[in-house]
Amino acid sequence: MGKTQLLNALKSGDIKLTSDDVSDMKVRVYGNTAVITGKAATKGTIGGKDASGQNTFTRVLVKKGGTWQTVALQQTRISNP
């Protein structure tokens, strides 16, 4: 899902997040690039279906014009035993 699709889904209510608790977050900065990794416990719905669960994530940011901008985000659901 691209940025425009994500924003439209949030605005329309197709995606509803009620909480997003981040833990185990680590930030590594390499010049004008930062890599953030961590876990997130998310509660919410997508298309009316429960999408709650645990995820790991990696976010890559680049500093441009004095501000940090996300250039990549990857999330993976952690399977429940």
PDB file of N, CA, C and O in Angstrom:
ATOM      1  N   MET A   1       0.854  -1.169   0.000  1.00  0.00           N
ATOM      2  CA  MET A   1       0.000   0.000   0.000  1.00  0.00           C
ATOM      3  C   MET A   1       0.901   1.234   0.000  1.00  0.00           C
ATOM      4  O   MET A   1       1.814   1.340   0.819  1.00  0.00           O
ATOM      5  N   GLY A   2       0.650   2.140  -0.896  1.00  0.00           N
ATOM      6  CA  GLY A   2       1.421   3.374  -0.968  1.00  0.00           C
ATOM      7  C   GLY A   2       0.896   4.428  -0.011  1.00  0.00           C
ATOM      8  O   GLY A   2      -0.133   4.241   0.638  1.00  0.00           O
ATOM      9  N   LYS A   3       1.614   5.534   0.068  1.00  0.00           N
ATOM     10  CA  LYS A   3       1.259   6.607   0.994  1.00  0.00           C
ATOM     11  C   LYS A   3      -0.149   7.142   0.733  1.00  0.00           C
ATOM     12  O   LYS A   3      -0.932   7.306   1.668  1.00  0.00           O
ATOM     13  N   THR A   4      -0.472   7.413  -0.523  1.00  0.00           N
ATOM     14  CA  THR A   4      -1.780   7.967  -0.859  1.00  0.00           C
ATOM     15  C   THR A   4      -2.894   7.003  -0.484  1.00  0.00           C
ATOM     16  O   THR A   4      -3.913   7.413   0.072  1.00  0.00           O
ATOM     17  N   GLN A   5      -2.702   5.716  -0.786  1.00  0.00           N
ATOM     18  CA  GLN A   5      -3.704   4.702  -0.439  1.00  0.00           C
ATOM     19  C   GLN A   5      -3.888   4.613   1.070  1.00  0.00           C
ATOM     20  O   GLN A   5      -5.014   4.523   1.560  1.00  0.00           O
ATOM     21  N   LEU A   6      -2.767   4.638   1.815  1.00  0.00           N
ATOM     22  CA  LEU A   6      -2.842   4.566   3.271  1.00  0.00           C
ATOM     23  C   LEU A   6      -3.600   5.755   3.842  1.00  0.00           C
ATOM     24  O   LEU A   6      -4.485   5.582   4.680  1.00  0.00           O
ATOM     25  N   LEU A   7      -3.262   6.954   3.397  1.00  0.00           N
ATOM     26  CA  LEU A   7      -3.941   8.152   3.898  1.00  0.00           C
ATOM     27  C   LEU A   7      -5.424   8.126   3.572  1.00  0.00           C
ATOM     28  O   LEU A   7      -6.248   8.490   4.410  1.00  0.00           O
ATOM     29  N   ASN A   8      -5.774   7.699   2.360  1.00  0.00           N
ATOM     30  CA  ASN A   8      -7.187   7.615   1.980  1.00  0.00           C
ATOM     31  C   ASN A   8      -7.932   6.590   2.837  1.00  0.00           C
ATOM     32  O   ASN A   8      -9.072   6.829   3.236  1.00  0.00           O
ATOM     33  N   ALA A   9      -7.297   5.453   3.121  1.00  0.00           N
ATOM     34  CA  ALA A   9      -7.926   4.423   3.952  1.00  0.00           C
ATOM     35  C   ALA A   9      -8.134   4.912   5.380  1.00  0.00           C
ATOM     36  O   ALA A   9      -9.148   4.593   6.000  1.00  0.00           O
ATOM     37  N   LEU A  10      -7.189   5.679   5.905  1.00  0.00           N
ATOM     38  CA  LEU A  10      -7.336   6.242   7.247  1.00  0.00           C
ATOM     39  C   LEU A  10      -8.447   7.294   7.274  1.00  0.00           C
ATOM     40  O   LEU A  10      -9.252   7.322   8.205  1.00  0.00           O
ATOM     41  N   LYS A  11      -8.492   8.156   6.257  1.00  0.00           N
ATOM     42  CA  LYS A  11      -9.513   9.203   6.196  1.00  0.00           C
ATOM     43  C   LYS A  11     -10.916   8.618   6.048  1.00  0.00           C
ATOM     44  O   LYS A  11     -11.868   9.110   6.655  1.00  0.00           O
ATOM     45  N   SER A  12     -11.037   7.570   5.241  1.00  0.00           N
ATOM     46  CA  SER A  12     -12.352   6.978   4.990  1.00  0.00           C
ATOM     47  C   SER A  12     -12.834   6.112   6.157  1.00  0.00           C
ATOM     48  O   SER A  12     -14.020   5.792   6.247  1.00  0.00           O
ATOM     49  N   GLY A  13     -11.914   5.734   7.047  1.00  0.00           N
ATOM     50  CA  GLY A  13     -12.276   4.865   8.156  1.00  0.00           C
ATOM     51  C   GLY A  13     -12.108   3.395   7.838  1.00  0.00           C
ATOM     52  O   GLY A  13     -12.416   2.543   8.672  1.00  0.00           O
ATOM     53  N   ASP A  14     -11.614   3.074   6.615  1.00  0.00           N
ATOM     54  CA  ASP A  14     -11.379   1.678   6.259  1.00  0.00           C
ATOM     55  C   ASP A  14     -10.313   1.075   7.171  1.00  0.00           C
ATOM     56  O   ASP A  14     -10.366  -0.111   7.495  1.00  0.00           O
ATOM     57  N   ILE A  15      -9.337   1.905   7.587  1.00  0.00           N
ATOM     58  CA  ILE A  15      -8.353   1.497   8.578  1.00  0.00           C
ATOM     59  C   ILE A  15      -8.594   2.320   9.824  1.00  0.00           C
ATOM     60  O   ILE A  15      -8.593   3.550   9.772  1.00  0.00           O
ATOM     61  N   LYS A  16      -8.804   1.640  10.957  1.00  0.00           N
ATOM     62  CA  LYS A  16      -9.015   2.316  12.236  1.00  0.00           C
ATOM     63  C   LYS A  16      -8.039   1.740  13.254  1.00  0.00           C
ATOM     64  O   LYS A  16      -8.093   0.549  13.564  1.00  0.00           O
ATOM     65  N   LEU A  17      -7.152   2.575  13.772  1.00  0.00           N
ATOM     66  CA  LEU A  17      -6.221   2.157  14.814  1.00  0.00           C
ATOM     67  C   LEU A  17      -6.665   2.757  16.137  1.00  0.00           C
ATOM     68  O   LEU A  17      -6.882   3.965  16.235  1.00  0.00           O
ATOM     69  N   THR A  18      -6.802   1.911  17.161  1.00  0.00           N
ATOM     70  CA  THR A  18      -7.188   2.414  18.473  1.00  0.00           C
ATOM     71  C   THR A  18      -5.984   2.503  19.405  1.00  0.00           C
ATOM     72  O   THR A  18      -5.997   3.270  20.367  1.00  0.00           O
ATOM     73  N   SER A  19      -4.932   1.710  19.119  1.00  0.00           N
ATOM     74  CA  SER A  19      -3.684   1.842  19.874  1.00  0.00           C
ATOM     75  C   SER A  19      -2.539   1.244  19.072  1.00  0.00           C
ATOM     76  O   SER A  19      -2.736   0.366  18.232  1.00  0.00           O
ATOM     77  N   ASP A  20      -1.340   1.737  19.349  1.00  0.00           N
ATOM     78  CA  ASP A  20      -0.133   1.279  18.678  1.00  0.00           C
ATOM     79  C   ASP A  20       1.018   1.483  19.662  1.00  0.00           C
ATOM     80  O   ASP A  20       1.703   2.505  19.627  1.00  0.00           O
ATOM     81  N   ASP A  21       1.220   0.500  20.537  1.00  0.00           N
ATOM     82  CA  ASP A  21       2.229   0.603  21.588  1.00  0.00           C
ATOM     83  C   ASP A  21       3.557   0.035  21.107  1.00  0.00           C
ATOM     84  O   ASP A  21       3.664  -1.152  20.802  1.00  0.00           O
ATOM     85  N   VAL A  22       4.575   0.903  21.043  1.00  0.00           N
ATOM     86  CA  VAL A  22       5.890   0.524  20.540  1.00  0.00           C
ATOM     87  C   VAL A  22       6.797   0.111  21.699  1.00  0.00           C
ATOM     88  O   VAL A  22       6.767   0.718  22.770  1.00  0.00           O
ATOM     89  N   SER A  23       7.612  -0.937  21.470  1.00  0.00           N
ATOM     90  CA  SER A  23       8.581  -1.387  22.469  1.00  0.00           C
ATOM     91  C   SER A  23       9.857  -1.842  21.758  1.00  0.00           C
ATOM     92  O   SER A  23       9.887  -1.986  20.536  1.00  0.00           O
ATOM     93  N   ASP A  24      10.886  -2.059  22.535  1.00  0.00           N
ATOM     94  CA  ASP A  24      12.166  -2.553  22.011  1.00  0.00           C
ATOM     95  C   ASP A  24      12.697  -1.727  20.838  1.00  0.00           C
ATOM     96  O   ASP A  24      13.342  -2.269  19.941  1.00  0.00           O
ATOM     97  N   MET A  25      12.432  -0.435  20.843  1.00  0.00           N
ATOM     98  CA  MET A  25      12.836   0.419  19.734  1.00  0.00           C
ATOM     99  C   MET A  25      14.322   0.768  19.820  1.00  0.00           C
ATOM    100  O   MET A  25      14.827   1.147  20.877  1.00  0.00           O
ATOM    101  N   LYS A  26      15.005   0.631  18.690  1.00  0.00           N
ATOM    102  CA  LYS A  26      16.414   0.995  18.582  1.00  0.00           C
ATOM    103  C   LYS A  26      16.563   1.927  17.386  1.00  0.00           C
ATOM    104  O   LYS A  26      15.994   1.679  16.323  1.00  0.00           O
ATOM    105  N   VAL A  27      17.332   3.002  17.563  1.00  0.00           N
ATOM    106  CA  VAL A  27      17.571   3.974  16.499  1.00  0.00           C
ATOM    107  C   VAL A  27      19.062   3.991  16.203  1.00  0.00           C
ATOM    108  O   VAL A  27      19.887   4.133  17.106  1.00  0.00           O
ATOM    109  N   ARG A  28      19.394   3.844  14.935  1.00  0.00           N
ATOM    110  CA  ARG A  28      20.784   3.924  14.501  1.00  0.00           C
ATOM    111  C   ARG A  28      20.872   5.008  13.439  1.00  0.00           C
ATOM    112  O   ARG A  28      20.129   4.987  12.458  1.00  0.00           O
ATOM    113  N   VAL A  29      21.786   5.957  13.637  1.00  0.00           N
ATOM    114  CA  VAL A  29      21.941   7.077  12.701  1.00  0.00           C
ATOM    115  C   VAL A  29      23.262   6.923  11.962  1.00  0.00           C
ATOM    116  O   VAL A  29      24.310   6.710  12.573  1.00  0.00           O
ATOM    117  N   TYR A  30      23.197   7.035  10.637  1.00  0.00           N
ATOM    118  CA  TYR A  30      24.360   6.946   9.769  1.00  0.00           C
ATOM    119  C   TYR A  30      24.377   8.196   8.888  1.00  0.00           C
ATOM    120  O   TYR A  30      23.867   8.179   7.768  1.00  0.00           O
ATOM    121  N   GLY A  31      24.960   9.270   9.396  1.00  0.00           N
ATOM    122  CA  GLY A  31      24.961  10.527   8.646  1.00  0.00           C
ATOM    123  C   GLY A  31      23.557  11.074   8.508  1.00  0.00           C
ATOM    124  O   GLY A  31      22.912  11.402   9.504  1.00  0.00           O
ATOM    125  N   ASN A  32      23.077  11.176   7.272  1.00  0.00           N
ATOM    126  CA  ASN A  32      21.735  11.701   6.998  1.00  0.00           C
ATOM    127  C   ASN A  32      20.685  10.600   6.868  1.00  0.00           C
ATOM    128  O   ASN A  32      19.581  10.837   6.378  1.00  0.00           O
ATOM    129  N   THR A  33      21.043   9.385   7.314  1.00  0.00           N
ATOM    130  CA  THR A  33      20.117   8.254   7.255  1.00  0.00           C
ATOM    131  C   THR A  33      19.956   7.661   8.648  1.00  0.00           C
ATOM    132  O   THR A  33      20.926   7.540   9.396  1.00  0.00           O
ATOM    133  N   ALA A  34      18.733   7.294   8.988  1.00  0.00           N
ATOM    134  CA  ALA A  34      18.464   6.648  10.276  1.00  0.00           C
ATOM    135  C   ALA A  34      17.660   5.377  10.033  1.00  0.00           C
ATOM    136  O   ALA A  34      16.775   5.341   9.179  1.00  0.00           O
ATOM    137  N   VAL A  35      17.978   4.342  10.793  1.00  0.00           N
ATOM    138  CA  VAL A  35      17.247   3.079  10.732  1.00  0.00           C
ATOM    139  C   VAL A  35      16.661   2.836  12.118  1.00  0.00           C
ATOM    140  O   VAL A  35      17.382   2.814  13.116  1.00  0.00           O
ATOM    141  N   ILE A  36      15.343   2.654  12.165  1.00  0.00           N
ATOM    142  CA  ILE A  36      14.652   2.411  13.426  1.00  0.00           C
ATOM    143  C   ILE A  36      14.034   1.017  13.366  1.00  0.00           C
ATOM    144  O   ILE A  36      13.339   0.678  12.409  1.00  0.00           O
ATOM    145  N   THR A  37      14.294   0.212  14.396  1.00  0.00           N
ATOM    146  CA  THR A  37      13.696  -1.116  14.490  1.00  0.00           C
ATOM    147  C   THR A  37      12.967  -1.238  15.818  1.00  0.00           C
ATOM    148  O   THR A  37      13.296  -0.541  16.778  1.00  0.00           O
ATOM    149  N   GLY A  38      11.982  -2.118  15.874  1.00  0.00           N
ATOM    150  CA  GLY A  38      11.270  -2.316  17.120  1.00  0.00           C
ATOM    151  C   GLY A  38      10.090  -3.242  16.955  1.00  0.00           C
ATOM    152  O   GLY A  38       9.915  -3.890  15.924  1.00  0.00           O
ATOM    153  N   LYS A  39       9.281  -3.287  18.004  1.00  0.00           N
ATOM    154  CA  LYS A  39       8.059  -4.079  18.019  1.00  0.00           C
ATOM    155  C   LYS A  39       6.880  -3.146  18.276  1.00  0.00           C
ATOM    156  O   LYS A  39       7.036  -2.096  18.899  1.00  0.00           O
ATOM    157  N   ALA A  40       5.703  -3.533  17.795  1.00  0.00           N
ATOM    158  CA  ALA A  40       4.500  -2.741  18.023  1.00  0.00           C
ATOM    159  C   ALA A  40       3.331  -3.668  18.319  1.00  0.00           C
ATOM    160  O   ALA A  40       3.101  -4.646  17.609  1.00  0.00           O
ATOM    161  N   ALA A  41       2.601  -3.348  19.374  1.00  0.00           N
ATOM    162  CA  ALA A  41       1.351  -4.042  19.699  1.00  0.00           C
ATOM    163  C   ALA A  41       0.231  -3.139  19.203  1.00  0.00           C
ATOM    164  O   ALA A  41      -0.010  -2.069  19.761  1.00  0.00           O
ATOM    165  N   THR A  42      -0.443  -3.576  18.161  1.00  0.00           N
ATOM    166  CA  THR A  42      -1.442  -2.751  17.484  1.00  0.00           C
ATOM    167  C   THR A  42      -2.844  -3.285  17.736  1.00  0.00           C
ATOM    168  O   THR A  42      -3.063  -4.497  17.747  1.00  0.00           O
ATOM    169  N   LYS A  43      -3.793  -2.371  17.937  1.00  0.00           N
ATOM    170  CA  LYS A  43      -5.206  -2.733  18.029  1.00  0.00           C
ATOM    171  C   LYS A  43      -5.958  -1.900  17.011  1.00  0.00           C
ATOM    172  O   LYS A  43      -5.759  -0.689  16.912  1.00  0.00           O
ATOM    173  N   GLY A  44      -6.822  -2.556  16.256  1.00  0.00           N
ATOM    174  CA  GLY A  44      -7.610  -1.831  15.278  1.00  0.00           C
ATOM    175  C   GLY A  44      -8.239  -2.757  14.258  1.00  0.00           C
ATOM    176  O   GLY A  44      -8.194  -3.980  14.391  1.00  0.00           O
ATOM    177  N   THR A  45      -8.834  -2.145  13.226  1.00  0.00           N
ATOM    178  CA  THR A  45      -9.500  -2.906  12.181  1.00  0.00           C
ATOM    179  C   THR A  45      -9.073  -2.414  10.805  1.00  0.00           C
ATOM    180  O   THR A  45      -8.697  -1.257  10.618  1.00  0.00           O
ATOM    181  N   ILE A  46      -9.144  -3.332   9.855  1.00  0.00           N
ATOM    182  CA  ILE A  46      -8.941  -2.995   8.441  1.00  0.00           C
ATOM    183  C   ILE A  46     -10.132  -3.584   7.704  1.00  0.00           C
ATOM    184  O   ILE A  46     -10.365  -4.792   7.743  1.00  0.00           O
ATOM    185  N   GLY A  47     -10.876  -2.731   7.038  1.00  0.00           N
ATOM    186  CA  GLY A  47     -12.058  -3.195   6.323  1.00  0.00           C
ATOM    187  C   GLY A  47     -13.083  -3.844   7.232  1.00  0.00           C
ATOM    188  O   GLY A  47     -13.813  -4.742   6.813  1.00  0.00           O
ATOM    189  N   GLY A  48     -13.139  -3.385   8.494  1.00  0.00           N
ATOM    190  CA  GLY A  48     -14.094  -3.918   9.436  1.00  0.00           C
ATOM    191  C   GLY A  48     -13.657  -5.205  10.122  1.00  0.00           C
ATOM    192  O   GLY A  48     -14.356  -5.701  11.006  1.00  0.00           O
ATOM    193  N   LYS A  49     -12.510  -5.751   9.727  1.00  0.00           N
ATOM    194  CA  LYS A  49     -12.009  -6.990  10.330  1.00  0.00           C
ATOM    195  C   LYS A  49     -10.902  -6.676  11.330  1.00  0.00           C
ATOM    196  O   LYS A  49     -10.101  -5.765  11.120  1.00  0.00           O
ATOM    197  N   ASP A  50     -10.869  -7.433  12.408  1.00  0.00           N
ATOM    198  CA  ASP A  50      -9.857  -7.233  13.440  1.00  0.00           C
ATOM    199  C   ASP A  50      -8.460  -7.401  12.851  1.00  0.00           C
ATOM    200  O   ASP A  50      -8.169  -8.402  12.196  1.00  0.00           O
ATOM    201  N   ALA A  51      -7.606  -6.417  13.089  1.00  0.00           N
ATOM    202  CA  ALA A  51      -6.222  -6.454  12.611  1.00  0.00           C
ATOM    203  C   ALA A  51      -5.254  -6.284  13.775  1.00  0.00           C
ATOM    204  O   ALA A  51      -4.117  -5.853  13.583  1.00  0.00           O
ATOM    205  N   SER A  52      -5.699  -6.618  14.971  1.00  0.00           N
ATOM    206  CA  SER A  52      -4.886  -6.464  16.168  1.00  0.00           C
ATOM    207  C   SER A  52      -3.808  -7.533  16.208  1.00  0.00           C
ATOM    208  O   SER A  52      -4.004  -8.652  15.732  1.00  0.00           O
ATOM    209  N   GLY A  53      -2.660  -7.172  16.785  1.00  0.00           N
ATOM    210  CA  GLY A  53      -1.601  -8.164  16.935  1.00  0.00           C
ATOM    211  C   GLY A  53      -0.248  -7.531  17.174  1.00  0.00           C
ATOM    212  O   GLY A  53      -0.116  -6.311  17.281  1.00  0.00           O
ATOM    213  N   GLN A  54       0.752  -8.388  17.256  1.00  0.00           N
ATOM    214  CA  GLN A  54       2.135  -7.974  17.470  1.00  0.00           C
ATOM    215  C   GLN A  54       2.853  -7.926  16.122  1.00  0.00           C
ATOM    216  O   GLN A  54       2.667  -8.803  15.278  1.00  0.00           O
ATOM    217  N   ASN A  55       3.668  -6.899  15.932  1.00  0.00           N
ATOM    218  CA  ASN A  55       4.436  -6.748  14.705  1.00  0.00           C
ATOM    219  C   ASN A  55       5.864  -6.332  15.034  1.00  0.00           C
ATOM    220  O   ASN A  55       6.119  -5.710  16.065  1.00  0.00           O
ATOM    221  N   THR A  56       6.788  -6.681  14.151  1.00  0.00           N
ATOM    222  CA  THR A  56       8.122  -6.086  14.195  1.00  0.00           C
ATOM    223  C   THR A  56       8.181  -5.105  13.033  1.00  0.00           C
ATOM    224  O   THR A  56       7.477  -5.270  12.037  1.00  0.00           O
ATOM    225  N   PHE A  57       9.020  -4.087  13.162  1.00  0.00           N
ATOM    226  CA  PHE A  57       9.096  -3.114  12.081  1.00  0.00           C
ATOM    227  C   PHE A  57      10.518  -2.604  11.885  1.00  0.00           C
ATOM    228  O   PHE A  57      11.341  -2.620  12.800  1.00  0.00           O
ATOM    229  N   THR A  58      10.773  -2.158  10.674  1.00  0.00           N
ATOM    230  CA  THR A  58      12.001  -1.452  10.318  1.00  0.00           C
ATOM    231  C   THR A  58      11.580  -0.224   9.526  1.00  0.00           C
ATOM    232  O   THR A  58      10.872  -0.336   8.526  1.00  0.00           O
ATOM    233  N   ARG A  59      12.012   0.939   9.970  1.00  0.00           N
ATOM    234  CA  ARG A  59      11.702   2.198   9.281  1.00  0.00           C
ATOM    235  C   ARG A  59      13.022   2.859   8.916  1.00  0.00           C
ATOM    236  O   ARG A  59      13.933   2.927   9.741  1.00  0.00           O
ATOM    237  N   VAL A  60      13.129   3.343   7.690  1.00  0.00           N
ATOM    238  CA  VAL A  60      14.327   4.040   7.228  1.00  0.00           C
ATOM    239  C   VAL A  60      13.945   5.491   6.938  1.00  0.00           C
ATOM    240  O   VAL A  60      12.989   5.764   6.211  1.00  0.00           O
ATOM    241  N   LEU A  61      14.711   6.413   7.519  1.00  0.00           N
ATOM    242  CA  LEU A  61      14.466   7.841   7.316  1.00  0.00           C
ATOM    243  C   LEU A  61      15.707   8.504   6.723  1.00  0.00           C
ATOM    244  O   LEU A  61      16.834   8.069   6.960  1.00  0.00           O
ATOM    245  N   VAL A  62      15.482   9.556   5.954  1.00  0.00           N
ATOM    246  CA  VAL A  62      16.565  10.354   5.384  1.00  0.00           C
ATOM    247  C   VAL A  62      16.318  11.807   5.761  1.00  0.00           C
ATOM    248  O   VAL A  62      15.194  12.303   5.678  1.00  0.00           O
ATOM    249  N   LYS A  63      17.391  12.486   6.178  1.00  0.00           N
ATOM    250  CA  LYS A  63      17.275  13.898   6.536  1.00  0.00           C
ATOM    251  C   LYS A  63      17.447  14.737   5.272  1.00  0.00           C
ATOM    252  O   LYS A  63      18.505  14.731   4.643  1.00  0.00           O
ATOM    253  N   LYS A  64      16.381  15.461   4.914  1.00  0.00           N
ATOM    254  CA  LYS A  64      16.384  16.315   3.718  1.00  0.00           C
ATOM    255  C   LYS A  64      15.868  17.683   4.110  1.00  0.00           C
ATOM    256  O   LYS A  64      14.779  17.805   4.671  1.00  0.00           O
ATOM    257  N   GLY A  65      16.644  18.710   3.819  1.00  0.00           N
ATOM    258  CA  GLY A  65      16.206  20.072   4.121  1.00  0.00           C
ATOM    259  C   GLY A  65      15.971  20.298   5.598  1.00  0.00           C
ATOM    260  O   GLY A  65      15.121  21.107   5.972  1.00  0.00           O
ATOM    261  N   GLY A  66      16.711  19.595   6.449  1.00  0.00           N
ATOM    262  CA  GLY A  66      16.586  19.794   7.890  1.00  0.00           C
ATOM    263  C   GLY A  66      15.490  18.997   8.567  1.00  0.00           C
ATOM    264  O   GLY A  66      15.324  19.096   9.783  1.00  0.00           O
ATOM    265  N   THR A  67      14.725  18.195   7.799  1.00  0.00           N
ATOM    266  CA  THR A  67      13.674  17.378   8.404  1.00  0.00           C
ATOM    267  C   THR A  67      13.871  15.919   8.026  1.00  0.00           C
ATOM    268  O   THR A  67      14.414  15.605   6.966  1.00  0.00           O
ATOM    269  N   TRP A  68      13.421  15.027   8.912  1.00  0.00           N
ATOM    270  CA  TRP A  68      13.515  13.598   8.666  1.00  0.00           C
ATOM    271  C   TRP A  68      12.274  13.127   7.916  1.00  0.00           C
ATOM    272  O   TRP A  68      11.149  13.440   8.304  1.00  0.00           O
ATOM    273  N   GLN A  69      12.488  12.366   6.829  1.00  0.00           N
ATOM    274  CA  GLN A  69      11.385  11.847   6.030  1.00  0.00           C
ATOM    275  C   GLN A  69      11.508  10.332   5.923  1.00  0.00           C
ATOM    276  O   GLN A  69      12.587   9.809   5.642  1.00  0.00           O
ATOM    277  N   THR A  70      10.412   9.639   6.146  1.00  0.00           N
ATOM    278  CA  THR A  70      10.411   8.188   5.983  1.00  0.00           C
ATOM    279  C   THR A  70      10.511   7.855   4.505  1.00  0.00           C
ATOM    280  O   THR A  70       9.744   8.369   3.690  1.00  0.00           O
ATOM    281  N   VAL A  71      11.461   6.991   4.161  1.00  0.00           N
ATOM    282  CA  VAL A  71      11.612   6.558   2.765  1.00  0.00           C
ATOM    283  C   VAL A  71      11.265   5.080   2.601  1.00  0.00           C
ATOM    284  O   VAL A  71      11.038   4.616   1.483  1.00  0.00           O
ATOM    285  N   ALA A  72      11.222   4.335   3.715  1.00  0.00           N
ATOM    286  CA  ALA A  72      10.833   2.923   3.644  1.00  0.00           C
ATOM    287  C   ALA A  72      10.310   2.469   5.004  1.00  0.00           C
ATOM    288  O   ALA A  72      10.810   2.886   6.049  1.00  0.00           O
ATOM    289  N   LEU A  73       9.302   1.614   4.970  1.00  0.00           N
ATOM    290  CA  LEU A  73       8.748   1.019   6.187  1.00  0.00           C
ATOM    291  C   LEU A  73       8.348  -0.402   5.865  1.00  0.00           C
ATOM    292  O   LEU A  73       7.663  -0.657   4.875  1.00  0.00           O
ATOM    293  N   GLN A  74       8.782  -1.335   6.713  1.00  0.00           N
ATOM    294  CA  GLN A  74       8.433  -2.740   6.546  1.00  0.00           C
ATOM    295  C   GLN A  74       7.945  -3.255   7.887  1.00  0.00           C
ATOM    296  O   GLN A  74       8.598  -3.048   8.910  1.00  0.00           O
ATOM    297  N   GLN A  75       6.791  -3.931   7.889  1.00  0.00           N
ATOM    298  CA  GLN A  75       6.242  -4.507   9.113  1.00  0.00           C
ATOM    299  C   GLN A  75       5.945  -5.974   8.873  1.00  0.00           C
ATOM    300  O   GLN A  75       5.505  -6.366   7.792  1.00  0.00           O
ATOM    301  N   THR A  76       6.191  -6.782   9.900  1.00  0.00           N
ATOM    302  CA  THR A  76       5.910  -8.210   9.820  1.00  0.00           C
ATOM    303  C   THR A  76       5.157  -8.634  11.066  1.00  0.00           C
ATOM    304  O   THR A  76       5.588  -8.358  12.186  1.00  0.00           O
ATOM    305  N   ARG A  77       4.035  -9.305  10.871  1.00  0.00           N
ATOM    306  CA  ARG A  77       3.258  -9.801  12.012  1.00  0.00           C
ATOM    307  C   ARG A  77       4.027 -10.931  12.679  1.00  0.00           C
ATOM    308  O   ARG A  77       4.585 -11.807  12.019  1.00  0.00           O
ATOM    309  N   ILE A  78       4.041 -10.885  14.008  1.00  0.00           N
ATOM    310  CA  ILE A  78       4.662 -11.950  14.794  1.00  0.00           C
ATOM    311  C   ILE A  78       3.590 -13.000  15.044  1.00  0.00           C
ATOM    312  O   ILE A  78       2.535 -12.696  15.601  1.00  0.00           O
ATOM    313  N   SER A  79       3.854 -14.217  14.639  1.00  0.00           N
ATOM    314  CA  SER A  79       2.889 -15.305  14.827  1.00  0.00           C
ATOM    315  C   SER A  79       2.684 -15.580  16.294  1.00  0.00           C
ATOM    316  O   SER A  79       3.635 -15.582  17.077  1.00  0.00           O
ATOM    317  N   ASN A  80       1.435 -15.814  16.668  1.00  0.00           N
ATOM    318  CA  ASN A  80       1.121 -16.191  18.046  1.00  0.00           C
ATOM    319  C   ASN A  80       1.240 -17.702  18.160  1.00  0.00           C
ATOM    320  O   ASN A  80       0.788 -18.430  17.276  1.00  0.00           O
ATOM    321  N   PRO A  81       1.850 -18.184  19.256  1.00  0.00           N
ATOM    322  CA  PRO A  81       2.023 -19.640  19.419  1.00  0.00           C
ATOM    323  C   PRO A  81       0.702 -20.365  19.593  1.00  0.00           C
ATOM    324  O   PRO A  81       0.683 -21.587  19.740  1.00  0.00           O
TER     325      PRO A  81
END
